[in-house]
Amino acid sequence: MNDVQHDRVVNRRRFLGGATAAVVTASLSSGRAAAAAGPTSSELARWRGHASRVTITRDDWGIAHVHGRTDASAVFGMMYAQAEDDFNRIETNYLTSLGRLAEANGERALWQDLRQRLFIDPEVLRCELYPRSPGWLRELMEAWADGLNYYLAVHPEVRPLVLTRFEPWMALSFTEGSIGGDITRASLSRLQAFYDHQASPVDAEPEPPHEPTGSNGIAIAPNRTRNGNTLLLINPHTTFYFRSEQHVTSGEGLNAYGAATWGQFFLYQGFNANVGWMHTSTGADNIDEFAETIVPGEHGRLSYRYGAALRPVAKKTITLAYRTAEGTAAERSFTTFATHHGPIVGETGGKWIAFALMNKPVEALQQSYLRTKARNYAEYLKVAEFKANSSNNTIFADSSGEIAFLMPQFMPIRDDRFDYTKPVDGSDPATDWRGLHRLEDLPRAVNPRHGWVFNSNNWPWTCAGPDSPEAADYPKYLDQVGETPRGPHAVRLLSERKVFTAQTLRDVAFDSRIPAFAPDTGDGAPVSGLIPRLVEAWEKLPAGAPRKAKLADPIALLRGWDYRWGVDSTETSLAVFWAAGPRDTDEQRLASLEAAMERLTHDFGGWRVPWGEINRFQRLDDAIDQTFDDAKPSTSVPFVSAKLGSLASFAADRGPERPGGTTKRFYGTSGNTFVAVVEFGPRPRAMAVREGGASGHPGSPHFADQADRYASGNLRPVYFHPDDLTGHIERRYHPGG
């Protein structure tokens, strides 16, 4: 440890007042003890009453069509059906959102739990926010818990890891359906470095994945469609098996189809009879870090500078339970800190870092649910006035012909002089948030003249082509990612085609061109022209050079390529392996090509290997951390990672280390998941596919029955109307039946 590091440690210990983390033996919580005693007779009667008012129809793809007499009954059935398909993922999501993952996964998950509990306090949810929630929302939360508890009651063979009983308030811990919520943006390693004062550091739980390769949403107005109907593409890119496909209806007007994140009672991506919504992770900056100047005082009191004043640092003890290596229960307590900017999540340059984000569980849950019942753009926008969507852009379409691109509605007003992509000075009041932007002041595109809107996680300045908002009219914090490789690709495809149908919109979503490898067209794509630069590097080699002769055949193959992926494409294999290496200089480009040829030859017997032999979809079990095996069946997938500009995304790599070593083939773990094209006419119709299948049970015929359709982009008809189900029903039953 050098002198500077020693001073930082000493200073932090002085600021913390010598606080240490206590490790004590824990007993079972009273709630878990009550669950062990089983449900009461009145609870069983209430659950059976709900079940009698719910019908679940499983179609020939295993997808649940849930109907309840009321919205509450529909929520009850929705959760029961989700639990039938994958209770493990439901429980894991709530262990994560409640900050209780270490109770299942052990001490290594403590830091993930601590990060969650800095923002989500179960006692606040239970004792303050739940009682204050609107009556209709409490009714839905009660039905949510009842549906899950009834499932456990009638399936005693299911052994939860931790959550043997769900309580209604728990629904407030997980109110936004995107993968990797705002809280995950706080660094776990920095958090542990700040709060861990044990001699033996604990490895932090790996960070949950964000949507690294993004999502696509496209809406087409009636003036650009053959039938005069609005079209919507729903194309999220997430880790696989993150959401459940369902159709949920009620006698109170609920009629929504789409993908629900496991354990939530609203459809995150989807449509109803009149309105469709697609969410894409935003590049806007609405999560900020404030560098606080800490001033120690007497008796261990801490203050922080704010303008000319000193304010007290708030302290709170958070006690976390965890499972020991021996399988027993234990606890660890942390003294945590916060300023008015937010909880302290680390230290940088001698300043404590406070983390500011949206924390509006009641409003967020209302907005997430109520938008699924909106009937037009005006109603959707009225729901958006909750301003409780922080992480997503929206692509909107409705049956009246309106389309729109919308930014997240939670958008703090800030002084644009400061760079909020970095920690700002928390002692300067000018850096504070100043309320939220009005919705009408945010970038948007509504019913653009050119007839389309899109987003591919890129900036909003191209969302409607020539009709897009202008960057100069808005604060710079409304975009921090710029363009993505998929953005210019989407603009080109949408601009070239004059008339769309549902099928041609599907064709756009699966366009096989790989922009990163193709010649640079000057359209602003951040990655393009990679192969022409490689060919140019080869051409610069002197005649007669050994490397020039060695690389002549692969260069000829790539020079004649149409830059399109496909299962039979040997060019795709060579290009993808080459692009994985360094390529900043001519020397690196050529050396990486040699390395790609050697690796392909080593693993597959030659460097001319069809892409479909390498790039595979495989589902062997329902483990959250998947395993793969080259010796077991798998499916060829033609498309590539969205990082290369492909709209259809399949993020694949060799399987992780296991006793037999890594795999040679690449297996997908994220990318295209639930893909749907919706046409809004007098009678809306849709087609869709999802990765694998609807069920999480390997013994189910619906565990991987959509794999071939997924790989080929052959979307199946969606059974949205009751008569659509005729001839396609596998089973119809009440929950528990």
N, C-alpha and C positions, 0 to 999 in steps of 0.2 A: 504494500500500500504506500503510495507516494504522499508527500506532505499535503497536497491539495485534497486528495481523497480522505486523508485522516481528518482534516479540518471539517470536511462536509459531514463525516460520520459523527464527530464530536458535536457539531452544531445541531444536527438533527436530533441527537439524543437530548441535548439541552432543551430544544424546542418541545420535544415530546414529554418533557418532565420525567424522564426515566421510565415511561410506561413500557411494560413488557406484556407479551401475550401469554395468557394462562391456558394450560391444557389440563382439563379435568374430565373425569368420567361422567358421562351423561346417562340419564334415564330416558325411557320412552316418553314421548309427549303425551299429554292427556288426550289429544285428538286421536293419536294412533291407538291408544288404549281403548277409546270408545269404539273405534272401528273394529278392533279385535273382538269386541263383544257382539258385533253384528248389528244390523239395522233393527230399529224398533218396529213394532207392529203397525204403528201409524205411518212410519216411513214407507214400509212395504206397501201399505194400502195406497198411499199417495203415488208411489211409483207405478203400481199396477193400474191405477186410474189413468195416469199419463199414457201408459203403454196401450190401453184399450182405445185411446183416441188417436193412435198413430199407426199408420200402415207403411211398411217398408217393402218396396218392390225391387228385386234384383234383376237387372236385365241380363242379356246373354254375354255381356262383358264383365259381369259382376258388380256393376256400378249401382249404388243405392239411390233409388228415387223415394224420397221420404215425404209423406203427407201427414200433416197434423191438423186437427180441427182449429187450433189456434196457433199463433206464432210460437208460444211457449211449448206446446206439444210438438211442433215441428223441430224446435231446438232440442228437445228431449230425444226425439228419434234420430236427429242428425248426429248427436254425440254417441248414442248407442251404436249406430251403424259404423261410425268412425272407429269406435273401440273394437267392434267385431273385426275390422280390417287390420288395425295396427295399434293395439293399446300401448305397445312399447314406445312408439314415437310420441303418443300423447303424453304419457307419463314423463318421458325424457324432456319434452318441451316445457312442462310445468316444473320439473325439478330445476331446470335452467332458469326459468323466469322467476321462480320464488327464491332463488339463491340457496338451493338445497341439493345441488348435484353431488357434493362431497359425501352426502349420506349414502349414496349409491356407489360412487366411483372412488371414494377414498380421499386422503389428504391432498393429493395432487390437484384436486378440483377446488380447493379452498379459495384460491385467488379469483377464480371465475365467480364463485359465490359471493365473495366479498365485494367485488366490483358491482355485481347486481344489487346487492343489499345497500350499497351506498346511495342508490336511487330508488329502489323499490323496498319499502318497509312493510312487511306483512301486517303489522299491527295498525299502521295507518290505513291500509286497504280495508282491513276487517272492521276497525272501530270508528273510522272517520269517513272514508270515501264510500264504502258500500252503503251505510245507513243513509247517506246524503244523496245517493243515486236516485234518479226518477223511478217511480213505482213500476213502470212498464219494463225498465231495464233490470230491476231487481227480480222481476218475475222471470225474465229470460235467463238471468244468472242462476236462479234457483232451478230452473228446468235443465240448464247445462249440467249442474252438479248432480241432479237427480238422474239424468240419463247415464252418466258415467258410473255413479254408485249402483244403479240398477244393473248395469252390465256386470259389475264385479259381483253383485249378489247372486246372479243367476249363472255365473261362470266361476265357481269356486276353484276350478283347476288353474285359473290365471293367477299368478303370484306376482303382484307388483313389487318393484324394487324397494319403494319407500311409501308411495302415496296409496294407502289402502282406503282412503276416504277423501272425497273432494268436497270442498265447501264453496258456497256461491261466490264469496268475495275473491276467491282465487282467480276467477276469470278476469279480474282487473289487473292482474300481473302481466298479462300477455294480450295486448289489445291491438297490435299492429302486425300484419301478417307477413312482412318481408323477412327474408332470411338475413340473420345477423343484424339485429336492431341497432339503434343509435348507441346504446350503452357499450356495444362491442367495439366501438371506435376508440375507447380508452385502452391504452396499452397495458396488457397484463404484466409484462416484465417490469415496466416502470412502476406499476402499482405495487408489485411484490417488493421491489427494491426499496420502496418508501416505507411500507408497513411491516416488513418481515424483520424481526429482531432476534431470531433464533440463531444459534450457532450453526445449525445445519439447515441450509436453505431447502425449501420444498420446490420441486419442479412444478411450474405453473401448467395448468390444463391448457392444451393447445387452443389457440383462438378459434372460435367458430368461424366457418367460412362466410365471407360476404359473397356477393354475386360477381365474381372476378371477371367473368366474360359477359355479363350484362343480360339485358332482355330487349325484346323488340315489340313495339306496338305500332299498328298502322290503322288509320281509319280513312275510308274512301267515301266521299259525298255522292249523292244520287246523280249529280251531273257528270260523273265520271264512271258510272256503272251501266251495264247493258240493260238491266231490268229496272233501273231507276230506284234501286234500293240501297240503303247505306250498308257498307261492309266494315267489319272490324277483324283485325288479326290480333290474337292473344298468343304471345310467344315468350313466356318467361324462361330465363336461364337460371337455374338454381342447382344446388346439389340434388342428386337423385332421391326420389321417394320422399320429398319434403312436404308434399301436399296430397290431399285426398280429393278425388273427383266425385261430386255429388250433385243431385238435383233435389231441391228442398222447396216444398209448397205448403200453403196453409189456407184455411178458410178465412183468414184475415188479409188476404192479398199477397202474401209472400209467394214468389214463383221465380226462383233464381237457380241457375245452373253454372257450375264452374269448379274452381279449385279452392279448397279451404286448407289453410295450414293446420296440420294435425292438432286437434284439441281446441280449435276456435269455432265459434258458432256463427260465423259469417263467411261468405265466399269472397276471397281476396281478389281473384281474377275471375271474371265471368260476365253473365248477362241475364236479364230477365226478358219478359215479352216485349219490352219497349226500349231498354237501355242496356248498353254494354260498357264495361270499364276494363282497361288494361293498365297495370302499374309497372313502371320501370324505375329502377333505382336512380335517384337524381344526382346530378353533379353540383347542385347548389350547396352553399356553405351555410348551414344553420345549426352547427355544433361548434362551439368555440372554447378555447382554453385561455384562462386569465392567469398571468404570472403574478403571484401575490408576494408582497414584501412582508415577512413575518418579523414581529418585534416581541421578544420574550419579556415577561414582566415578573413581578413578585409571585411567590407561591405557585409557580408553574403556570401562571396565566399567560396566554398568548394573544397577541393582537395583530392586526394587519393594517397597513396604511391604505387610506382611501381619501384622496385629496389631502387636506391639511389635518385630517382627524385620524385617530386610531379607533378601529372597531374590534370588538372581541371575536376571536375565532371560536366558532361553535364546535363543541366536542360531543361525541356520541359513542357509546360502547355497543359494538355489534358482536354478538355471540353466535358462532356457527357450529353446527353439529357435523361430524364426519365419521366415516367408517375407518377403523384402524386396520392395519395389515393383518391383525388377528381376527378381524370380523366383529369386534366389539364397537360400541358407540363411545364417542368422546366429543369434547367441545374445545373450541379455541376462541378466545375473546380478543377483540381488537379495539383500541381507542382510535376513533376516526375523527376527521376534522372537515370543516366546511366554512366557506365564506358566503356572502350573499350571491356570489356568482355561481356557487355549486360546490359539490364535494371535492376534497383534495384527492387527486389521483396519482400524484408523483411530485418529483422535484427536478428542476432543470436550472443549471447555472445559479444555484443558491436560492432560487425562488420556488415557492410551492405552487403547484399547478391546480387551479380549480377548473372543473369541467362543467360547462353549461349546455344543457339540451332541453328538449321538450319533455315535460313530465306531467301529462294531463290524462290519466287513465280513464276517468269517467267520460270525458269528452271524446277521447279516441275510440272507446268502445261504442259509443253512440254513433259516431260518424261512420265507423267501419260497418256497423249493422244497417243503419238507416239508408245508406247509399244503395244497398241491394234492393230497396223497395222504391227507389226513385222512378218516376215515369217519363221524365223528360229532362232536358238540360237545365231548365230553371229549377226544378226540384233537386237535381243533383248538386247544383251550385248552392242552393239554400242549405243543404246538409253540410257542404264544405265550409260554411260559415262557423262551424265548430273550431276551425283552424287547428285541427288535431292530427293532420297528416304531415309528418315531418320528413319522411325519407323517400317519397315517391312522386314522380311525375305521373300524370294520368293521360291516357289516350281514351277519349270518350266518343261514343256514337249512339244515336237513337233512331227510332222508327220514323220520326218526323223529318229526318234528313239532316239533323244537326251533327256536326263533328267538332271536336275541340282538342287542343293540347293545353294542359294545365300544369302549372308548377306546384310543388308542395305548398299547402296553405299555412303551415307554421313557418313563418319567415320573419325573424327579428329585424327591426330597423337598427342600422348601425351607422357610425360615422365612416364614410367611404375613404377617409384619409388613411385609415389603418389597414394593415394586412392581416386579415383574420384567418388566413391559412396557417399562421404561426401564432404562438401564444402572444397575446397583447398585454400591455401593462395594466394590471388590475388596480393599481393605485391611482390611475388617471380616470376620473369619472367620465371623461369624454369617450372612453372605450365601451361603456355600459350599453346594454340593449335598451332600446327606447320604445318598447311596445312592439306590436306586430304590424306588418304591412297589411293594408287593405287588399282584398283579393283582386280588385280592379287595377291595382298598381303593380301587380306582378306580371312578368312576361306570359303571354298566352296567345293562342291563335284559335279563333272561333269562326267556323264556316268560311275558310279562306277561298278566294276566287278560284284558285287552281284546283281545288277539290280534294286535297289530301292533307293529312297531318301524320307525323310519325315521331318516334323517339327511340334511340338505341343507346340510352345512357349518355348521350352526347349533349353538347350545349343546346340551348333553345333557339339559337339564332338561325338554324336551318330547318326548324320543325315543320314549316309549311312552304318550303322553297322560297320563291320570290315574295310570298306573303308573310314571311316570318318576322317576329319582332327584331328590332335593331339593338345590338349590344350597347351602343353609345347612349341609349335612352335609359339605362338601368345601372344600378350599383354593380361594381365588379364582383361582389361576393355572391351574386346570383348564379355564377358559374365558376367552378374551380377545376374542371377536368378538360374543358375544351372539346375538340372533335374526337371521335373514336373511329377506328378503322371501318366500322359498319356504317357510319353516317353517310359519307359520300356514296357508298354502294347503294344504300336505300334511296337516296335522292335521285341517283341516276336511273334506277329501275322504275321509280314512281313517275319520273319525268318522261321517260321513253314511252311508256304505255299510255294510250289515250283512253281506252275503255277497259273496265275491269269486270270480271265475274268472280264468284267465290273461288272457282278453281284457279283462275289466273292470279288472284291474291295469294292463294296457297303456293303457286309457282314462284312468286316473288320471295316468299318466306324460305323457299328451298332452292333459290338460285345457286347454281354450283360454282360460279366464278369466285376465285380467291384473290381479292384485290391486292393483298400484300405482295404477291409474287408477280402480278401483271405489271406492264409498263405504267409509269407514273403519268396519270392523265391531267395533272395539274388542278385537281378539284379539291385540294386541301386535306386529303387523307394523310393521317400522321404516319402511316406505314404503307409504302407502295414501291413498286419498281425493284424489288429485291433480286429477282432472277436476271433482269437485264444488266444490273450492276455486276452480278456474278459472271455473266457471259463476257462483259467488257473486261473484267479482270483477267479472264482466261485469254482473251484476244491480245492483251498487252504482253503476254509471254513471248519470248523470242522463238522464232521457228527453230525446231530441233531440240527445244528444251524437253527433258524427260517428263516433266510434269504436264507439259502441253499435250504430249501423246497419251499419257496415262488418263487424262481427263477429257480427251476428245469425245469419247462415246457418251458419257453422262452429260456433257455440255450440249452435244447434238440432241439428246433426248429432251433436255429442258428448253432448248432454243425452239424446238418444234411444237412445244406444248401449247394448248389453248387455255391454260391456267384454270382449269375446272377440275373439281374433285370428282371422284367416282370410285366404286369398289374395284374396278379393273385398272385404275390409273397407277402405273408405276412411277409416273412423274410426281404425283402427289407424295408418294412414299419418300422418294429421294429428296424432294424439296422440304418436306416437314423435318426429316432427319437433319438436313443441312441447316435449316433455319434455327435449329436448337443450339448450334454452336456460335462462337463469336464471328462477326461479319462486319466489323467497323472499317477494316482496311482490306485492300486487295489480297494481301498475304493471308489474312484471317479468312476471307471468303473462300479462297482456294484450299486452305488447310482444312476448313470445316467440311468442304465437299469430299475431300479424301477421307476424313474421319467418318462421314456419313456412309460412304461406300463400304468402309471397313466394318462398321457396326452392322449394317444390313447383311453383309456377307457372313459375318460371324454368327448372327442370330438366325438368319433365314436361308443361308446357303448361296446367296448372290445379291447383287445390288439392284436388280430389276425385280422388285416384289410388288404385286398388286396391293393397293392400299387396303382393300378389304381383308387381306390376309393378316394385316397388322392391327387395324383399328376395329375394336370389337365391343359389342354390348354383351355383358354377362351378369346374370343375377342368380347366385347360388343360395343365398340365405337372406334373412331380413335384418342382419346385423347393421347397426348404424355405421360402423367402420367396416366396409366391405372387404372381402377377400376374393381373390381370383385365381384361376387355375387353367393353364394352357391345355391341360389334358381333358378338360370338361367342355361340354357344348357351349358355344357362344355364337353371336350373330354379327355378320359384317356390317359396318356402318360407313357410309360414303363421306359424310361431311366432317369438317375439321373444326378446330377451335375458333371461336369468334374473335380471338386476338389477331387472327390473320385476315379479318374483314368479312368472313362468311356470316351471313345472317343466321343460317341454321348452325347451331353450335354443338360440338361434342368435345368436351375437354377430357382427354384420355392420356394415360401414361402407363408405364410398366407397373404391375402390381407391387405393393409394398413388400418389404423383406418378410419372409416367413421361413419356417424350418427348411423348406425345399429351395429357398432362394427367391429371387424376383422372377416375374414372368418375362417372357420375350415379347409377347403381344402387348398392345396398348388396350387398356380397358377404361371405359368412360365412367366418371363419377359425378360429372355435372354437365350442364349445357341445356339443350332443349328438354323440357319436361312436359307439362300440359300445353299442347298446341291446339288452338281452335281457330276456325274461321266462321264468323257469324254473319248471316245476311238478314237484315231487318226489313221485312215486308209486312203485308197484312197478316201473314202467318210466318213468323221468324223461323229460320232453319239454320242448322249449324252442322259442322263436321269437326271432329277432334281426334286426338290420339294422346297417349301419355306414355312415359317410359315404363317398360315392364308390363305392369298390369295393376288392377285395382286392389288386389289383396296383398297383404304382407305375409301370408302363410305359404311356405314353400309347397305344401301339399295341395294347395288350391289350384284349380285349372286356370284361375285368373291371376296367378302369380307373375307370369311372364307371357301371357297370351297376346299382348300387343307389341311384342318386341320386333317382329317382322314389319308391321305397319309403321312403327316408330322409326326404324332404320331406313325405310323407303319413303317416308313422308306420305304414306297412303292413309289419309285421315278417314276415319269411319263415320257413318251418320250418327248424329246425336239424337236420342229419343226425347225430345223436349215436350211434345204434345202427348196427351194420354193415348191417342190412337196410334202414335208412333211405336208404342210398346207392343202393339198387337203382333203376336208371333215371336216376340223377343223376350219373353218373361221366363226366368228360371225359377223364381220363388217369390211368393207374396206372403207376408206374415206380420204379426204384431211383435214389438220388442219383447223378448223373453219366450217367444213361441217357437 
